[in-house]
Amino acid sequence: MTPVLSIGPTLVACVLAAFVVSFASVRATIAYAHRRGMLDEPGRRRSHSIPTPRGGGIGIVLGALAGMPAGLLLLPVSPGAATVGAFSVATIAIAGIGWLDDHGSLPIKPRLLIQLAATLLLCVAVASSTASLWWALPLLLAGVWCVNLHNFMDGIDGLAAQQAVFFGAASAALAWSAGSPAIAGAGLAMAAASLGFWWFNRSPARIFMGDVGSATLGLMVFALSAMLWAWRTNLLWPALIFSSAFVIDATLTLLVRMLRGARWYTPHREHLYQWFVRRGSSHRRVALGYLAWNVLVCVPVAWIAFRYPAVAPVCFGATYVLGAAVWRTGKRYGLRRRERHVSA
């Protein structure tokens, strides 16, 4: 492996570039969104009370593109030029359709087609470095779901950006510990770009992420997870543990809506984080709750899964079972508070 001293300057440059570009871009986008009328108005299916500009996620995209591909290519143990190129093209494609949607709502079909095509490109590139190209098919399903679940989970101030900072930093620590500075650099660049946006999105938010940010963050989370898996299969388990808060909330909420016969693809406020806000918790307090799950549960369990690969699937299963129980308990708590409020 290249000595740490030679890795350091490149790593620092990628991270700083990601943060500076993101921070400057988000600040400029606030004024741009006001001029173009890109405002999210308050409503029954929204969790904010004043008109707020959207589209700030373009800063995350530009910052990530300034740091992640460079880190993946220039640092040791790179996933390869083909994978990095596919990742860059997919990021631009999904961010582009999201940016257009933030300017004016687009139909679902063209957005989904772009997501499928972009994610498939990345999946084929990743699968080509494994034993079989057929891995691209299950990767495609996981990738498209990851893109959309991050869109679903972007509904209150600071939450999605906070999760992206955590996942980027955690996956970077995982990759570094496993011996891949390239993936570690990409994770830190993603975290830095997300942090540059979070500064403006923390409660009370000055700007929202929009589809350009949330969907693209989902792709980045999937890309880092897939690269870790393709490099060392056992790294998938801790990576999935790091994503558990969002995956559990989005997946269980969608399944419940489908079982009830609801139009699951329409906007709603039935995710756990939305229930907490509806029952009187502040955006900041709810975001801290999700952060507590990440730090107190995900980090130690993922460390065990990394250190002892034989029990990694058990760690993964235990995390998701516990998370599902927490999700169910939280929903019941919200319903009881609603019943007391109505009876009063």
C-alpha positions, 0 to 999 in steps of 0.5 A: 500500500502507498505510504500514508504520507503520500495518501494524505495530501490527495485525501485532504484535497478531495475532502476539502474540494467537496466541502468548499464546492458544496458550501458555495454552491448551496449558498448560491442556489438559495438566491437562484431558487428564490429568483426562479420561484422554486419554493416548497409551500406548506401543506397538509402533506408537508412538515414545514410551516413557511415557504422554503426554497428547494434544489439545494442538493445540487451543491451536494452533487457538485461537491461530490463530483469534485471529490469522489471520482478523484479519490476513487481514481487517485488513491490506492486500491481503486475500483477501476476507471470503468466503475468510476466513470460509470458512477460519474455518469450515473450521478450526473444523469440522476442529478440532472433529472432531479434538477429538472423535476425541482424546477417543475414536476415531471411525470414518474415514468421518465424519472424512473427510466433515467434512474433505471438506466443510470443505475444499470450502467453502474451495476454492470460496471460493478458486477464486471469486477465480480465472478458473474455479470448476473449480479447486475440484476439484484444490484439494479433492484437494490440500487433503484430502491436505494435511490427512491427510499432516500427521496422518501426520507427527505422530509424534515430539516437536516435529517437526510443530510445528517444521514449522508454525513454519517454514512459517508464517514462510517463507510470511509472508516470501514474502507480504510480499516479494510485497506482501501484508501480509494473508497475511504476517500470517496466516503469522506468526500460524500460526507464533506459535500453533505456537510456543506449542504447540512449547514444551510439545511439544519433546523430551521432550514434555509433551503431544502435538498430537492430531488436533485439531492435526495435521489443522487444521495441514494445513488451514492450510498448504493455505489459505496455499498456496492463497491465495498461488496465487490471488493470484499464480500463481507463488507456488505454487512456492516455497510447495510447496518450503517444504512439501517435507519433509513432502509427500515423506516422507508421499507416498512412504511411502504409495505404497510401502505401497500397492504392497506391498499393505499396509493403508496407512490403518492406523497404522504406523512406516514414515515416514523420521523414524520409521525414524531414531528406530527406529534409535537417533536421538533425537527432537530430532536427527531434528527438527533434520535436517528443520529443516536440510533446510528451512533449507539447501535449501528457503529458498535454492531457494524464493528463486530460484523467487520471484526468477526465476519462469521457472525456478520449476517447475524449482526445484520439480522439482529440490527434490522429486527431491533430496528423494526421493533423500534419502528413499530413501537414508535408508530404505536406511541404516535397513534396513542398520542393522536388518540389522546389528542382527539379525545381531549 
